[in-house]
């Protein structure tokens, strides 16, 4: 096989992928699997869903690699594909899952800061994954990826107001989950 014994450059791997060689595709998949999973996990409700997003993303990568501009970083191009694939999965699932807005919970700033200072990123991401898909997607796009509400509205085909409302509801639910988790840790820890 092409990649088994020696380490080849990203450029060599891309050339093999463009020739539709499975060894090149496998090498690219293995090279960027963990990176892609780290992005997909932000949008998915669990590992299985994230793997599905990653696999769908790589199918898109292999199908459109001839349109990739080698002057641009491959990692950035791949990141966009994973994000858009996650958004597509959200849209597909949105047809089957409808979430309702819950009442907003107001916490004092000192309590909120205390909650976040006691939790690790993994615990926070675990809570994010428990959010309803519509809230989770808006939260990740806005807070993690840095999109603006008008961009999110366009990507998800929702109104800007819905984007803002979903973000507010996501934050409220996260605060509630994080406060509960922190209180549980304090009681048992």
Biotite code that builds the C-alpha atoms (Angstrom):
import biotite.structure as struc

atoms = struc.array([
    struc.Atom([0.000, 0.000, 0.000], chain_id="A", res_id=1, res_name="UNK", atom_name="CA", element="C"),
    struc.Atom([1.043, 3.556, -0.682], chain_id="A", res_id=2, res_name="UNK", atom_name="CA", element="C"),
    struc.Atom([1.113, 4.883, 2.898], chain_id="A", res_id=3, res_name="UNK", atom_name="CA", element="C"),
    struc.Atom([1.874, 1.859, 5.043], chain_id="A", res_id=4, res_name="UNK", atom_name="CA", element="C"),
    struc.Atom([5.673, 2.027, 5.437], chain_id="A", res_id=5, res_name="UNK", atom_name="CA", element="C"),
    struc.Atom([6.533, 5.692, 5.104], chain_id="A", res_id=6, res_name="UNK", atom_name="CA", element="C"),
    struc.Atom([5.065, 8.953, 6.181], chain_id="A", res_id=7, res_name="UNK", atom_name="CA", element="C"),
    struc.Atom([3.855, 10.999, 3.245], chain_id="A", res_id=8, res_name="UNK", atom_name="CA", element="C"),
    struc.Atom([3.027, 14.649, 3.045], chain_id="A", res_id=9, res_name="UNK", atom_name="CA", element="C"),
    struc.Atom([-0.475, 16.030, 3.011], chain_id="A", res_id=10, res_name="UNK", atom_name="CA", element="C"),
    struc.Atom([0.152, 16.988, -0.615], chain_id="A", res_id=11, res_name="UNK", atom_name="CA", element="C"),
    struc.Atom([0.961, 13.361, -1.530], chain_id="A", res_id=12, res_name="UNK", atom_name="CA", element="C"),
    struc.Atom([-2.142, 12.156, 0.283], chain_id="A", res_id=13, res_name="UNK", atom_name="CA", element="C"),
    struc.Atom([-4.327, 14.666, -1.573], chain_id="A", res_id=14, res_name="UNK", atom_name="CA", element="C"),
    struc.Atom([-2.863, 13.546, -4.917], chain_id="A", res_id=15, res_name="UNK", atom_name="CA", element="C"),
    struc.Atom([-3.758, 9.948, -4.087], chain_id="A", res_id=16, res_name="UNK", atom_name="CA", element="C"),
    struc.Atom([-7.263, 10.989, -3.045], chain_id="A", res_id=17, res_name="UNK", atom_name="CA", element="C"),
    struc.Atom([-7.725, 12.854, -6.310], chain_id="A", res_id=18, res_name="UNK", atom_name="CA", element="C"),
    struc.Atom([-6.880, 9.576, -8.089], chain_id="A", res_id=19, res_name="UNK", atom_name="CA", element="C"),
    struc.Atom([-9.640, 7.979, -5.941], chain_id="A", res_id=20, res_name="UNK", atom_name="CA", element="C"),
    struc.Atom([-7.152, 5.568, -4.374], chain_id="A", res_id=21, res_name="UNK", atom_name="CA", element="C"),
    struc.Atom([-8.527, 4.006, -1.180], chain_id="A", res_id=22, res_name="UNK", atom_name="CA", element="C"),
    struc.Atom([-5.104, 4.125, 0.478], chain_id="A", res_id=23, res_name="UNK", atom_name="CA", element="C"),
    struc.Atom([-4.990, 7.901, 0.050], chain_id="A", res_id=24, res_name="UNK", atom_name="CA", element="C"),
    struc.Atom([-8.553, 8.294, 1.304], chain_id="A", res_id=25, res_name="UNK", atom_name="CA", element="C"),
    struc.Atom([-7.790, 6.148, 4.338], chain_id="A", res_id=26, res_name="UNK", atom_name="CA", element="C"),
    struc.Atom([-4.647, 8.164, 5.070], chain_id="A", res_id=27, res_name="UNK", atom_name="CA", element="C"),
    struc.Atom([-6.553, 11.464, 4.871], chain_id="A", res_id=28, res_name="UNK", atom_name="CA", element="C"),
    struc.Atom([-9.357, 10.094, 7.049], chain_id="A", res_id=29, res_name="UNK", atom_name="CA", element="C"),
    struc.Atom([-6.911, 8.868, 9.682], chain_id="A", res_id=30, res_name="UNK", atom_name="CA", element="C"),
    struc.Atom([-4.905, 12.090, 9.556], chain_id="A", res_id=31, res_name="UNK", atom_name="CA", element="C"),
    struc.Atom([-7.929, 14.306, 10.247], chain_id="A", res_id=32, res_name="UNK", atom_name="CA", element="C"),
    struc.Atom([-10.364, 12.009, 12.060], chain_id="A", res_id=33, res_name="UNK", atom_name="CA", element="C"),
    struc.Atom([-9.646, 13.319, 15.579], chain_id="A", res_id=34, res_name="UNK", atom_name="CA", element="C"),
    struc.Atom([-9.722, 16.937, 14.433], chain_id="A", res_id=35, res_name="UNK", atom_name="CA", element="C"),
    struc.Atom([-13.043, 16.372, 12.657], chain_id="A", res_id=36, res_name="UNK", atom_name="CA", element="C"),
    struc.Atom([-14.492, 14.549, 15.673], chain_id="A", res_id=37, res_name="UNK", atom_name="CA", element="C"),
    struc.Atom([-13.588, 17.462, 17.943], chain_id="A", res_id=38, res_name="UNK", atom_name="CA", element="C"),
    struc.Atom([-15.691, 19.722, 15.727], chain_id="A", res_id=39, res_name="UNK", atom_name="CA", element="C"),
    struc.Atom([-18.549, 17.264, 15.216], chain_id="A", res_id=40, res_name="UNK", atom_name="CA", element="C"),
    struc.Atom([-18.860, 16.559, 18.958], chain_id="A", res_id=41, res_name="UNK", atom_name="CA", element="C"),
    struc.Atom([-19.789, 20.219, 19.488], chain_id="A", res_id=42, res_name="UNK", atom_name="CA", element="C"),
    struc.Atom([-22.894, 19.757, 17.361], chain_id="A", res_id=43, res_name="UNK", atom_name="CA", element="C"),
    struc.Atom([-23.809, 16.144, 18.039], chain_id="A", res_id=44, res_name="UNK", atom_name="CA", element="C"),
    struc.Atom([-25.838, 14.723, 20.890], chain_id="A", res_id=45, res_name="UNK", atom_name="CA", element="C"),
    struc.Atom([-23.352, 11.885, 21.304], chain_id="A", res_id=46, res_name="UNK", atom_name="CA", element="C"),
    struc.Atom([-20.392, 10.026, 19.876], chain_id="A", res_id=47, res_name="UNK", atom_name="CA", element="C"),
    struc.Atom([-22.404, 7.957, 17.379], chain_id="A", res_id=48, res_name="UNK", atom_name="CA", element="C"),
    struc.Atom([-24.002, 11.044, 15.872], chain_id="A", res_id=49, res_name="UNK", atom_name="CA", element="C"),
    struc.Atom([-20.605, 12.775, 15.717], chain_id="A", res_id=50, res_name="UNK", atom_name="CA", element="C"),
    struc.Atom([-19.067, 9.797, 13.893], chain_id="A", res_id=51, res_name="UNK", atom_name="CA", element="C"),
    struc.Atom([-21.926, 9.941, 11.398], chain_id="A", res_id=52, res_name="UNK", atom_name="CA", element="C"),
    struc.Atom([-21.247, 13.649, 10.826], chain_id="A", res_id=53, res_name="UNK", atom_name="CA", element="C"),
    struc.Atom([-17.519, 12.961, 10.352], chain_id="A", res_id=54, res_name="UNK", atom_name="CA", element="C"),
    struc.Atom([-18.161, 10.112, 7.923], chain_id="A", res_id=55, res_name="UNK", atom_name="CA", element="C"),
    struc.Atom([-20.614, 12.214, 5.905], chain_id="A", res_id=56, res_name="UNK", atom_name="CA", element="C"),
    struc.Atom([-18.071, 15.040, 5.926], chain_id="A", res_id=57, res_name="UNK", atom_name="CA", element="C"),
    struc.Atom([-15.325, 12.863, 4.506], chain_id="A", res_id=58, res_name="UNK", atom_name="CA", element="C"),
    struc.Atom([-17.636, 11.612, 1.771], chain_id="A", res_id=59, res_name="UNK", atom_name="CA", element="C"),
    struc.Atom([-18.167, 15.267, 0.827], chain_id="A", res_id=60, res_name="UNK", atom_name="CA", element="C"),
    struc.Atom([-14.419, 15.918, 1.017], chain_id="A", res_id=61, res_name="UNK", atom_name="CA", element="C"),
    struc.Atom([-13.638, 13.030, -1.316], chain_id="A", res_id=62, res_name="UNK", atom_name="CA", element="C"),
    struc.Atom([-16.364, 14.085, -3.740], chain_id="A", res_id=63, res_name="UNK", atom_name="CA", element="C"),
    struc.Atom([-15.257, 17.714, -3.859], chain_id="A", res_id=64, res_name="UNK", atom_name="CA", element="C"),
    struc.Atom([-11.491, 17.497, -3.381], chain_id="A", res_id=65, res_name="UNK", atom_name="CA", element="C"),
    struc.Atom([-10.989, 18.540, -7.006], chain_id="A", res_id=66, res_name="UNK", atom_name="CA", element="C"),
    struc.Atom([-12.445, 21.953, -6.025], chain_id="A", res_id=67, res_name="UNK", atom_name="CA", element="C"),
    struc.Atom([-10.067, 22.388, -3.077], chain_id="A", res_id=68, res_name="UNK", atom_name="CA", element="C"),
    struc.Atom([-7.600, 25.265, -3.513], chain_id="A", res_id=69, res_name="UNK", atom_name="CA", element="C"),
    struc.Atom([-4.161, 23.965, -2.437], chain_id="A", res_id=70, res_name="UNK", atom_name="CA", element="C"),
    struc.Atom([-3.104, 27.533, -1.651], chain_id="A", res_id=71, res_name="UNK", atom_name="CA", element="C"),
    struc.Atom([-5.495, 27.418, 1.314], chain_id="A", res_id=72, res_name="UNK", atom_name="CA", element="C"),
    struc.Atom([-4.974, 25.247, 4.415], chain_id="A", res_id=73, res_name="UNK", atom_name="CA", element="C"),
    struc.Atom([-6.720, 21.900, 4.036], chain_id="A", res_id=74, res_name="UNK", atom_name="CA", element="C"),
    struc.Atom([-7.602, 21.888, 7.721], chain_id="A", res_id=75, res_name="UNK", atom_name="CA", element="C"),
    struc.Atom([-9.635, 25.111, 7.387], chain_id="A", res_id=76, res_name="UNK", atom_name="CA", element="C"),
    struc.Atom([-11.442, 23.774, 4.304], chain_id="A", res_id=77, res_name="UNK", atom_name="CA", element="C"),
    struc.Atom([-12.210, 20.507, 6.099], chain_id="A", res_id=78, res_name="UNK", atom_name="CA", element="C"),
    struc.Atom([-13.441, 22.411, 9.175], chain_id="A", res_id=79, res_name="UNK", atom_name="CA", element="C"),
    struc.Atom([-16.015, 24.255, 7.062], chain_id="A", res_id=80, res_name="UNK", atom_name="CA", element="C"),
    struc.Atom([-17.214, 21.003, 5.523], chain_id="A", res_id=81, res_name="UNK", atom_name="CA", element="C"),
    struc.Atom([-17.639, 19.398, 8.965], chain_id="A", res_id=82, res_name="UNK", atom_name="CA", element="C"),
    struc.Atom([-19.552, 22.432, 10.254], chain_id="A", res_id=83, res_name="UNK", atom_name="CA", element="C"),
    struc.Atom([-21.854, 22.526, 7.221], chain_id="A", res_id=84, res_name="UNK", atom_name="CA", element="C"),
    struc.Atom([-22.386, 18.775, 7.427], chain_id="A", res_id=85, res_name="UNK", atom_name="CA", element="C"),
    struc.Atom([-23.354, 19.135, 11.089], chain_id="A", res_id=86, res_name="UNK", atom_name="CA", element="C"),
    struc.Atom([-25.782, 21.903, 10.121], chain_id="A", res_id=87, res_name="UNK", atom_name="CA", element="C"),
    struc.Atom([-27.247, 19.673, 7.399], chain_id="A", res_id=88, res_name="UNK", atom_name="CA", element="C"),
    struc.Atom([-27.716, 16.902, 9.987], chain_id="A", res_id=89, res_name="UNK", atom_name="CA", element="C"),
    struc.Atom([-29.420, 19.399, 12.284], chain_id="A", res_id=90, res_name="UNK", atom_name="CA", element="C"),
    struc.Atom([-31.800, 20.471, 9.505], chain_id="A", res_id=91, res_name="UNK", atom_name="CA", element="C"),
    struc.Atom([-32.601, 16.860, 8.681], chain_id="A", res_id=92, res_name="UNK", atom_name="CA", element="C"),
    struc.Atom([-33.287, 16.025, 12.326], chain_id="A", res_id=93, res_name="UNK", atom_name="CA", element="C"),
    struc.Atom([-35.179, 19.260, 12.899], chain_id="A", res_id=94, res_name="UNK", atom_name="CA", element="C"),
    struc.Atom([-38.025, 17.941, 10.783], chain_id="A", res_id=95, res_name="UNK", atom_name="CA", element="C"),
    struc.Atom([-38.516, 15.143, 13.284], chain_id="A", res_id=96, res_name="UNK", atom_name="CA", element="C"),
    struc.Atom([-37.725, 16.875, 16.547], chain_id="A", res_id=97, res_name="UNK", atom_name="CA", element="C"),
    struc.Atom([-39.468, 20.014, 17.661], chain_id="A", res_id=98, res_name="UNK", atom_name="CA", element="C"),
    struc.Atom([-38.347, 21.810, 20.766], chain_id="A", res_id=99, res_name="UNK", atom_name="CA", element="C"),
    struc.Atom([-40.329, 24.274, 22.738], chain_id="A", res_id=100, res_name="UNK", atom_name="CA", element="C"),
    struc.Atom([-38.877, 27.271, 24.492], chain_id="A", res_id=101, res_name="UNK", atom_name="CA", element="C"),
    struc.Atom([-38.640, 26.912, 28.218], chain_id="A", res_id=102, res_name="UNK", atom_name="CA", element="C"),
    struc.Atom([-38.866, 29.715, 30.726], chain_id="A", res_id=103, res_name="UNK", atom_name="CA", element="C"),
    struc.Atom([-35.601, 31.563, 31.250], chain_id="A", res_id=104, res_name="UNK", atom_name="CA", element="C"),
    struc.Atom([-33.705, 31.086, 34.444], chain_id="A", res_id=105, res_name="UNK", atom_name="CA", element="C"),
    struc.Atom([-31.875, 34.088, 35.865], chain_id="A", res_id=106, res_name="UNK", atom_name="CA", element="C"),
    struc.Atom([-28.767, 33.528, 37.936], chain_id="A", res_id=107, res_name="UNK", atom_name="CA", element="C"),
    struc.Atom([-26.716, 36.057, 39.756], chain_id="A", res_id=108, res_name="UNK", atom_name="CA", element="C"),
    struc.Atom([-23.339, 36.751, 38.138], chain_id="A", res_id=109, res_name="UNK", atom_name="CA", element="C"),
    struc.Atom([-21.359, 35.587, 41.170], chain_id="A", res_id=110, res_name="UNK", atom_name="CA", element="C"),
    struc.Atom([-23.182, 32.239, 41.191], chain_id="A", res_id=111, res_name="UNK", atom_name="CA", element="C"),
    struc.Atom([-22.699, 31.829, 37.431], chain_id="A", res_id=112, res_name="UNK", atom_name="CA", element="C"),
    struc.Atom([-18.958, 32.588, 37.657], chain_id="A", res_id=113, res_name="UNK", atom_name="CA", element="C"),
    struc.Atom([-18.650, 30.087, 40.497], chain_id="A", res_id=114, res_name="UNK", atom_name="CA", element="C"),
    struc.Atom([-20.309, 27.381, 38.415], chain_id="A", res_id=115, res_name="UNK", atom_name="CA", element="C"),
    struc.Atom([-18.048, 27.861, 35.413], chain_id="A", res_id=116, res_name="UNK", atom_name="CA", element="C"),
    struc.Atom([-14.859, 28.104, 37.462], chain_id="A", res_id=117, res_name="UNK", atom_name="CA", element="C"),
    struc.Atom([-15.521, 24.689, 39.018], chain_id="A", res_id=118, res_name="UNK", atom_name="CA", element="C"),
    struc.Atom([-16.178, 22.772, 35.829], chain_id="A", res_id=119, res_name="UNK", atom_name="CA", element="C"),
    struc.Atom([-13.856, 21.461, 33.203], chain_id="A", res_id=120, res_name="UNK", atom_name="CA", element="C"),
    struc.Atom([-14.400, 21.896, 29.488], chain_id="A", res_id=121, res_name="UNK", atom_name="CA", element="C"),
    struc.Atom([-15.406, 18.232, 29.155], chain_id="A", res_id=122, res_name="UNK", atom_name="CA", element="C"),
    struc.Atom([-18.206, 18.676, 31.708], chain_id="A", res_id=123, res_name="UNK", atom_name="CA", element="C"),
    struc.Atom([-19.453, 21.779, 29.932], chain_id="A", res_id=124, res_name="UNK", atom_name="CA", element="C"),
    struc.Atom([-19.407, 20.026, 26.535], chain_id="A", res_id=125, res_name="UNK", atom_name="CA", element="C"),
    struc.Atom([-21.294, 17.098, 28.073], chain_id="A", res_id=126, res_name="UNK", atom_name="CA", element="C"),
    struc.Atom([-24.013, 19.545, 29.124], chain_id="A", res_id=127, res_name="UNK", atom_name="CA", element="C"),
    struc.Atom([-23.992, 21.189, 25.681], chain_id="A", res_id=128, res_name="UNK", atom_name="CA", element="C"),
    struc.Atom([-24.605, 17.777, 24.116], chain_id="A", res_id=129, res_name="UNK", atom_name="CA", element="C"),
    struc.Atom([-27.708, 17.347, 26.311], chain_id="A", res_id=130, res_name="UNK", atom_name="CA", element="C"),
    struc.Atom([-29.316, 20.483, 24.876], chain_id="A", res_id=131, res_name="UNK", atom_name="CA", element="C"),
    struc.Atom([-32.107, 20.055, 22.314], chain_id="A", res_id=132, res_name="UNK", atom_name="CA", element="C"),
    struc.Atom([-30.595, 20.068, 18.791], chain_id="A", res_id=133, res_name="UNK", atom_name="CA", element="C"),
    struc.Atom([-31.930, 23.531, 17.865], chain_id="A", res_id=134, res_name="UNK", atom_name="CA", element="C"),
    struc.Atom([-30.468, 25.114, 21.006], chain_id="A", res_id=135, res_name="UNK", atom_name="CA", element="C"),
    struc.Atom([-27.184, 23.194, 20.780], chain_id="A", res_id=136, res_name="UNK", atom_name="CA", element="C"),
    struc.Atom([-26.579, 24.135, 17.153], chain_id="A", res_id=137, res_name="UNK", atom_name="CA", element="C"),
    struc.Atom([-27.214, 27.845, 17.682], chain_id="A", res_id=138, res_name="UNK", atom_name="CA", element="C"),
    struc.Atom([-25.145, 27.840, 20.889], chain_id="A", res_id=139, res_name="UNK", atom_name="CA", element="C"),
    struc.Atom([-22.136, 26.202, 19.230], chain_id="A", res_id=140, res_name="UNK", atom_name="CA", element="C"),
    struc.Atom([-22.312, 28.359, 16.111], chain_id="A", res_id=141, res_name="UNK", atom_name="CA", element="C"),
    struc.Atom([-22.551, 31.555, 18.164], chain_id="A", res_id=142, res_name="UNK", atom_name="CA", element="C"),
    struc.Atom([-20.379, 30.872, 21.209], chain_id="A", res_id=143, res_name="UNK", atom_name="CA", element="C"),
    struc.Atom([-17.792, 28.410, 19.899], chain_id="A", res_id=144, res_name="UNK", atom_name="CA", element="C"),
    struc.Atom([-17.550, 29.183, 16.178], chain_id="A", res_id=145, res_name="UNK", atom_name="CA", element="C"),
    struc.Atom([-18.141, 32.946, 16.439], chain_id="A", res_id=146, res_name="UNK", atom_name="CA", element="C"),
    struc.Atom([-20.979, 33.299, 13.938], chain_id="A", res_id=147, res_name="UNK", atom_name="CA", element="C"),
    struc.Atom([-23.337, 36.291, 14.191], chain_id="A", res_id=148, res_name="UNK", atom_name="CA", element="C"),
    struc.Atom([-27.099, 35.836, 14.556], chain_id="A", res_id=149, res_name="UNK", atom_name="CA", element="C"),
    struc.Atom([-27.830, 36.938, 10.982], chain_id="A", res_id=150, res_name="UNK", atom_name="CA", element="C"),
    struc.Atom([-25.307, 34.350, 9.702], chain_id="A", res_id=151, res_name="UNK", atom_name="CA", element="C"),
    struc.Atom([-26.817, 31.618, 11.870], chain_id="A", res_id=152, res_name="UNK", atom_name="CA", element="C"),
    struc.Atom([-30.290, 32.551, 10.652], chain_id="A", res_id=153, res_name="UNK", atom_name="CA", element="C"),
    struc.Atom([-29.144, 32.179, 7.045], chain_id="A", res_id=154, res_name="UNK", atom_name="CA", element="C"),
    struc.Atom([-27.314, 28.878, 7.661], chain_id="A", res_id=155, res_name="UNK", atom_name="CA", element="C"),
    struc.Atom([-30.169, 27.263, 9.573], chain_id="A", res_id=156, res_name="UNK", atom_name="CA", element="C"),
    struc.Atom([-32.969, 28.903, 7.590], chain_id="A", res_id=157, res_name="UNK", atom_name="CA", element="C"),
    struc.Atom([-34.537, 30.416, 10.696], chain_id="A", res_id=158, res_name="UNK", atom_name="CA", element="C"),
    struc.Atom([-35.249, 34.007, 11.659], chain_id="A", res_id=159, res_name="UNK", atom_name="CA", element="C"),
    struc.Atom([-32.649, 36.102, 13.451], chain_id="A", res_id=160, res_name="UNK", atom_name="CA", element="C"),
    struc.Atom([-35.079, 36.377, 16.370], chain_id="A", res_id=161, res_name="UNK", atom_name="CA", element="C"),
    struc.Atom([-35.325, 32.588, 16.596], chain_id="A", res_id=162, res_name="UNK", atom_name="CA", element="C"),
    struc.Atom([-31.528, 32.399, 16.662], chain_id="A", res_id=163, res_name="UNK", atom_name="CA", element="C"),
    struc.Atom([-31.383, 34.874, 19.537], chain_id="A", res_id=164, res_name="UNK", atom_name="CA", element="C"),
    struc.Atom([-34.199, 33.125, 21.380], chain_id="A", res_id=165, res_name="UNK", atom_name="CA", element="C"),
    struc.Atom([-32.584, 29.694, 20.972], chain_id="A", res_id=166, res_name="UNK", atom_name="CA", element="C"),
    struc.Atom([-29.262, 31.063, 22.232], chain_id="A", res_id=167, res_name="UNK", atom_name="CA", element="C"),
    struc.Atom([-30.940, 32.582, 25.271], chain_id="A", res_id=168, res_name="UNK", atom_name="CA", element="C"),
    struc.Atom([-32.803, 29.359, 25.991], chain_id="A", res_id=169, res_name="UNK", atom_name="CA", element="C"),
    struc.Atom([-29.615, 27.318, 25.510], chain_id="A", res_id=170, res_name="UNK", atom_name="CA", element="C"),
    struc.Atom([-27.751, 29.506, 27.978], chain_id="A", res_id=171, res_name="UNK", atom_name="CA", element="C"),
    struc.Atom([-30.580, 29.229, 30.491], chain_id="A", res_id=172, res_name="UNK", atom_name="CA", element="C"),
    struc.Atom([-30.679, 25.438, 30.213], chain_id="A", res_id=173, res_name="UNK", atom_name="CA", element="C"),
    struc.Atom([-26.889, 25.214, 30.443], chain_id="A", res_id=174, res_name="UNK", atom_name="CA", element="C"),
    struc.Atom([-26.863, 27.362, 33.562], chain_id="A", res_id=175, res_name="UNK", atom_name="CA", element="C"),
    struc.Atom([-29.499, 25.161, 35.114], chain_id="A", res_id=176, res_name="UNK", atom_name="CA", element="C"),
    struc.Atom([-27.600, 21.968, 34.223], chain_id="A", res_id=177, res_name="UNK", atom_name="CA", element="C"),
    struc.Atom([-24.271, 23.377, 35.375], chain_id="A", res_id=178, res_name="UNK", atom_name="CA", element="C"),
    struc.Atom([-25.666, 24.608, 38.688], chain_id="A", res_id=179, res_name="UNK", atom_name="CA", element="C"),
    struc.Atom([-27.246, 21.191, 39.285], chain_id="A", res_id=180, res_name="UNK", atom_name="CA", element="C"),
    struc.Atom([-23.977, 19.418, 38.385], chain_id="A", res_id=181, res_name="UNK", atom_name="CA", element="C"),
    struc.Atom([-21.950, 21.718, 40.624], chain_id="A", res_id=182, res_name="UNK", atom_name="CA", element="C"),
    struc.Atom([-24.329, 21.230, 43.541], chain_id="A", res_id=183, res_name="UNK", atom_name="CA", element="C"),
    struc.Atom([-24.145, 17.453, 43.071], chain_id="A", res_id=184, res_name="UNK", atom_name="CA", element="C"),
    struc.Atom([-20.334, 17.613, 43.069], chain_id="A", res_id=185, res_name="UNK", atom_name="CA", element="C"),
    struc.Atom([-20.343, 19.720, 46.237], chain_id="A", res_id=186, res_name="UNK", atom_name="CA", element="C"),
    struc.Atom([-22.672, 17.250, 48.034], chain_id="A", res_id=187, res_name="UNK", atom_name="CA", element="C"),
    struc.Atom([-20.741, 14.154, 46.995], chain_id="A", res_id=188, res_name="UNK", atom_name="CA", element="C"),
    struc.Atom([-17.259, 15.581, 46.664], chain_id="A", res_id=189, res_name="UNK", atom_name="CA", element="C"),
])
